[in-house]
Amino acid sequence: MTQLQLFLLYVAAAAFMFQQFCDGKLMMEYIGASGIPIKFDSVPIEDEIDFNFILGFAIDADASGNPQNGTFSPYWETTLTPKSVAAIKKSHPNVKVLASLSGWSLGQTVLRWYNPTDPNLWISNAVSSLGSIITTYHLDGIDIDYENFPNQKSSNSSSSFAFCIGELITRLKKQRLISVASIAPFYSTAAPYVQLFNGYGDVIDYVNHQFYTDKVNTPKGYLDAYTFRAKQFGKDKLLPSYEVNGRGIQGNAFFDALSLLEKNGFEINGVMIFSADAASTNNFYYERKSQAFLLNSTNNN
């Protein structure tokens, strides 16, 4: 074996050991959707945590909100540049960066999933445009955050969404353009996401359910909501979530809820926070405390 082969073997082994060290402890945080000039390196990152930033948002619409049939463009804060993505990943090898798709609105225009007249063309356009964004920005994955659907009672809408998004994730993974995929349902969008998860759960890594929309303000209410969503999406990929200065459970009651989940048999190995933009006003208190909770979790080996 040559010296080069030995070196490459060492690098691969080191990367594997580092990943194993981080396995099971995950922080996902949205960033860049509010217009605040936020930077990655402002956010506290524990090296023992697999930390995934989620850029908000890549949108298949033009600046006026007109649908572009699967051709996505980045609309996140301009401070989050390809250079800054590369820099944060270099300084913190435990960091991954994802692009979230759609979100609620573009400016004052509410965004909606629209059923493509040619689903395969939409998928092809999406793979191509997202592939370019992923390559340019050195991204590791995508997050699905469509929040409005044309008709929740229409099975055609859910089926179209499940097929297009499921095939998009599948093809991006097969082409090794991404290694991570998450979905972000909330109380009124559960149906199409359940159909997506049931059909393509094998390529979906995490469920970032927006529990702050479930209108629960107490640890017991959070436990009930989490138990219900675990029945819909399974408990292994489901992450508890928190909105900084926002809706739902607030303050340290969130961490009381996490402890209550553990006491009731749920393994809490990850947390999703929305968002770093808002957290910049309180010195990232919830990011710091969430990571400390995960590192001191009763589920630690």
Wavefront OBJ file of the C-alpha trace (Angstrom):
o trace
v 0.000 0.000 0.000
v 1.396 3.400 -1.020
v 1.762 6.390 1.319
v -1.074 8.124 -0.544
v -3.365 5.119 -0.049
v -2.471 5.011 3.641
v -3.201 8.728 3.979
v -6.580 8.400 2.230
v -7.436 5.432 4.445
v -6.566 7.482 7.535
v -8.713 10.408 6.372
v -11.661 8.094 5.685
v -11.292 6.403 9.074
v -11.079 9.749 10.855
v -14.191 11.012 9.091
v -16.048 7.829 10.000
v -15.029 8.070 13.649
v -16.045 11.736 13.795
v -19.449 10.925 12.324
v -19.904 8.083 14.789
v -19.039 10.486 17.607
v -21.817 12.864 16.486
v -24.334 10.159 15.646
v -27.632 10.445 17.468
v -27.326 14.094 18.543
v -28.769 16.526 16.056
v -29.597 20.220 15.941
v -31.488 21.615 12.959
v -31.987 25.365 12.678
v -33.582 27.565 10.043
v -31.612 30.631 9.031
v -31.814 33.475 6.561
v -35.538 33.958 5.908
v -36.251 37.196 7.745
v -34.105 39.760 5.974
v -31.801 40.117 8.988
v -28.128 40.026 7.855
v -27.368 36.919 9.915
v -24.120 34.956 9.607
v -23.401 31.273 10.271
v -20.503 31.969 12.602
v -22.739 33.982 14.942
v -24.531 30.782 15.972
v -22.986 28.711 18.806
v -22.120 25.203 17.597
v -21.097 22.323 19.854
v -18.607 20.031 18.136
v -20.316 16.948 19.584
v -23.606 17.848 17.844
v -24.461 17.091 14.225
v -25.545 20.665 13.417
v -27.706 21.221 10.318
v -28.431 24.748 9.133
v -31.557 25.053 6.966
v -31.489 27.957 4.535
v -34.807 29.703 4.002
v -35.753 29.460 1.193
v -35.265 28.044 -2.319
v -38.466 28.836 -4.221
v -39.790 27.699 -7.599
v -41.306 31.095 -8.294
v -40.067 34.371 -9.736
v -39.689 37.526 -7.671
v -43.403 38.287 -8.142
v -44.431 34.851 -6.898
v -45.327 33.405 -10.294
v -44.757 29.613 -10.419
v -41.712 28.469 -12.388
v -42.589 24.783 -12.870
v -39.849 23.353 -10.686
v -37.135 25.889 -11.510
v -35.869 26.981 -8.082
v -33.945 30.102 -7.120
v -32.324 30.994 -3.763
v -34.100 33.717 -1.760
v -32.255 33.475 1.562
v -30.337 36.341 3.145
v -27.487 37.523 0.923
v -24.965 37.284 3.791
v -25.273 33.495 3.522
v -22.991 33.135 0.533
v -21.384 30.037 -1.005
v -18.093 31.219 0.506
v -19.625 31.460 3.977
v -21.145 27.979 3.660
v -17.758 26.544 2.736
v -16.108 28.443 5.606
v -18.497 27.264 8.358
v -18.219 23.665 7.153
v -14.441 23.903 7.161
v -14.286 25.368 10.675
v -16.936 22.957 11.989
v -16.773 19.551 10.242
v -19.964 18.556 12.102
v -21.994 21.164 10.182
v -24.259 20.397 7.238
v -26.266 22.966 5.291
v -29.642 22.321 3.644
v -31.917 24.401 1.441
v -35.559 24.555 2.500
v -38.075 24.567 -0.330
v -40.859 27.139 -0.564
v -41.849 28.383 2.892
v -45.000 30.420 3.551
v -44.534 33.425 1.317
v -42.294 35.490 -0.915
v -42.721 39.031 0.301
v -46.484 39.567 0.508
v -47.243 36.750 -1.945
v -48.434 33.531 -0.293
v -46.804 30.511 -1.924
v -48.773 27.373 -2.740
v -48.069 23.915 -3.998
v -49.538 23.745 -7.473
v -50.244 20.449 -9.200
v -47.905 20.414 -12.234
v -49.583 19.576 -15.527
v -46.522 17.433 -16.315
v -45.137 16.045 -13.016
v -42.106 14.475 -14.678
v -41.127 17.797 -16.230
v -41.480 19.487 -12.821
v -39.241 16.830 -11.271
v -36.667 17.158 -14.045
v -36.588 20.945 -13.698
v -36.343 20.693 -9.916
v -33.461 18.210 -10.013
v -31.601 20.401 -12.487
v -32.145 23.764 -10.767
v -31.622 22.456 -7.239
v -28.581 20.513 -8.391
v -27.059 23.778 -9.537
v -27.879 25.539 -6.247
v -26.591 22.598 -4.204
v -23.307 22.572 -6.116
v -22.866 26.351 -6.016
v -23.597 26.649 -2.291
v -21.833 23.426 -1.189
v -25.084 22.093 0.280
v -25.732 18.690 1.841
v -29.490 18.350 1.584
v -32.960 19.778 1.213
v -35.871 20.420 3.564
v -39.466 20.384 2.289
v -41.588 23.247 3.618
v -44.546 23.749 1.289
v -47.207 25.216 3.581
v -50.269 25.801 1.387
v -52.072 23.361 -0.863
v -54.824 23.997 -3.436
v -57.342 21.643 -1.854
v -56.561 19.669 1.281
v -59.565 17.429 0.615
v -58.336 16.511 -2.839
v -56.425 13.252 -2.983
v -55.025 14.425 -6.342
v -53.240 17.308 -4.631
v -51.671 15.068 -1.977
v -50.760 12.429 -4.557
v -49.156 14.987 -6.861
v -47.145 16.467 -4.007
v -46.062 13.068 -2.687
v -44.971 11.846 -6.106
v -43.118 14.993 -7.187
v -41.339 15.585 -3.880
v -40.656 11.911 -3.224
v -39.122 11.438 -6.656
v -37.156 14.679 -6.309
v -35.537 13.517 -3.066
v -34.940 10.037 -4.485
v -33.202 11.333 -7.610
v -31.077 13.874 -5.745
v -29.903 11.112 -3.423
v -29.293 8.646 -6.258
v -27.160 11.250 -8.007
v -25.346 11.826 -4.695
v -26.172 15.510 -4.804
v -27.578 15.321 -1.267
v -27.147 13.074 1.748
v -29.885 14.543 3.981
v -33.594 15.223 3.443
v -36.160 16.496 5.936
v -39.822 17.467 5.797
v -41.593 20.220 7.760
v -45.325 19.568 8.154
v -47.599 21.387 10.592
v -51.112 20.837 11.900
v -53.025 21.820 8.748
v -50.610 20.291 6.229
v -50.220 16.881 7.851
v -52.260 14.976 5.232
v -50.043 15.511 2.149
v -46.905 15.033 4.236
v -48.207 11.778 5.714
v -48.822 10.525 2.175
v -45.314 11.622 1.180
v -43.792 9.939 4.237
v -45.754 6.729 3.732
v -44.561 6.473 0.127
v -41.000 7.733 0.460
v -40.072 7.414 4.133
v -36.949 5.481 3.237
v -35.348 8.591 1.666
v -36.584 11.026 4.346
v -34.161 11.387 7.247
v -36.004 13.748 9.630
v -39.482 15.104 10.272
v -39.276 18.744 11.414
v -42.872 18.956 12.560
v -43.734 22.546 13.478
v -45.105 21.823 16.960
v -45.328 25.543 17.695
v -48.369 25.621 15.392
v -50.201 22.953 17.420
v -51.314 25.603 19.950
v -49.862 23.846 22.991
v -48.399 25.949 25.787
v -47.641 23.372 28.489
v -45.305 20.365 28.738
v -48.321 18.028 29.049
v -49.891 19.519 25.938
v -46.595 19.143 24.101
v -46.390 15.487 25.137
v -49.895 14.839 23.808
v -49.121 16.563 20.502
v -45.814 14.729 20.119
v -47.443 11.377 20.859
v -50.060 12.036 18.165
v -47.516 13.091 15.535
v -45.341 10.088 16.376
v -48.275 7.887 15.367
v -48.436 9.690 12.009
v -44.740 9.833 11.176
v -43.136 7.316 13.516
v -41.050 8.296 16.514
v -37.580 7.539 15.156
v -37.325 10.484 12.722
v -39.580 12.967 14.505
v -37.895 16.022 16.062
v -39.351 18.282 18.765
v -39.338 21.909 17.638
v -39.335 25.402 19.095
v -40.045 28.852 17.659
v -37.958 31.638 19.211
v -40.124 34.576 20.350
v -43.013 32.970 18.556
v -45.965 30.651 18.839
v -46.621 27.644 21.020
v -44.726 26.663 24.119
v -42.206 29.309 25.180
v -39.282 29.743 27.522
v -37.932 27.004 29.763
v -41.260 25.192 29.555
v -39.904 23.797 26.287
v -37.094 22.031 28.113
v -39.557 20.793 30.716
v -41.470 19.322 27.787
v -38.346 17.592 26.471
v -37.741 16.051 29.890
v -41.365 14.916 30.033
v -41.032 13.294 26.604
v -38.025 11.330 27.853
v -39.863 10.263 30.989
v -42.592 8.874 28.753
v -40.237 6.721 26.722
v -39.333 8.979 23.798
v -35.657 9.244 22.853
v -34.867 12.904 22.278
v -31.765 12.889 20.145
v -32.485 16.042 18.164
v -34.159 19.445 18.235
v -35.338 21.813 15.496
v -35.368 25.574 16.114
v -36.958 28.353 14.089
v -34.947 30.468 13.731
v -31.397 31.779 14.091
v -32.583 35.135 12.777
v -34.848 35.647 15.803
v -32.389 34.053 18.235
v -29.745 36.627 17.412
v -31.612 39.052 19.704
v -31.199 36.876 22.822
v -27.621 35.609 22.348
v -28.900 32.256 21.050
v -30.118 31.145 24.448
v -32.274 28.297 23.098
v -29.557 27.007 20.783
v -27.105 26.856 23.676
v -29.556 25.244 26.066
v -30.901 22.783 23.466
v -27.416 21.529 22.686
v -26.608 21.252 26.381
v -29.813 19.268 26.884
v -28.906 16.881 24.059
v -25.378 16.359 25.366
v -26.693 15.644 28.852
v -29.719 13.632 27.731
v -30.608 10.485 29.626
v -30.321 8.735 26.258
v -26.579 9.290 26.105
v -24.629 6.058 25.967
l 1 2 3 4 5 6 7 8 9 10 11 12 13 14 15 16 17 18 19 20 21 22 23 24 25 26 27 28 29 30 31 32 33 34 35 36 37 38 39 40 41 42 43 44 45 46 47 48 49 50 51 52 53 54 55 56 57 58 59 60 61 62 63 64 65 66 67 68 69 70 71 72 73 74 75 76 77 78 79 80 81 82 83 84 85 86 87 88 89 90 91 92 93 94 95 96 97 98 99 100 101 102 103 104 105 106 107 108 109 110 111 112 113 114 115 116 117 118 119 120 121 122 123 124 125 126 127 128 129 130 131 132 133 134 135 136 137 138 139 140 141 142 143 144 145 146 147 148 149 150 151 152 153 154 155 156 157 158 159 160 161 162 163 164 165 166 167 168 169 170 171 172 173 174 175 176 177 178 179 180 181 182 183 184 185 186 187 188 189 190 191 192 193 194 195 196 197 198 199 200 201 202 203 204 205 206 207 208 209 210 211 212 213 214 215 216 217 218 219 220 221 222 223 224 225 226 227 228 229 230 231 232 233 234 235 236 237 238 239 240 241 242 243 244 245 246 247 248 249 250 251 252 253 254 255 256 257 258 259 260 261 262 263 264 265 266 267 268 269 270 271 272 273 274 275 276 277 278 279 280 281 282 283 284 285 286 287 288 289 290 291 292 293 294 295 296 297 298 299 300 301
